[in-house]
């Protein structure tokens, strides 16, 4: 077949990796990252709300949440399920319904020098083949990176202050 092949190229998967250093215990950071209420507060700019599944408190392994918010001028929904949960070091959420072809977010928490390194690895792919691949690279990667950075900075601010008590009941 060679150069005459009309097969569409394999869809791309984009990966975003972030590290946030937080002057707080790993367990506190881990629980804050599982807080539905904290996520809604951190995503106020997109009016993101939990509308189905777990809609308040902490989400646990096997549970799902459906988010609805404004992104790119559109009201979008995204349902994620916690597929792995290894407190206080790791959890994973995976999209089960939404606008992406695939969306897997790994969250890691490692105590280091009296604080925590919170690491995110987000792997995502857009639908629509070549067009989706272009949108991933040109728009979605930067947009999702900013969204995660804002969320992580919010987690950091809350974890390093007494505000963490608004979201979780114990340290």
Order of alpha helices (4+ residues) and beta strands (2+ residues): beta-alpha-alpha-beta-beta-beta-beta-beta-beta-alpha-alpha
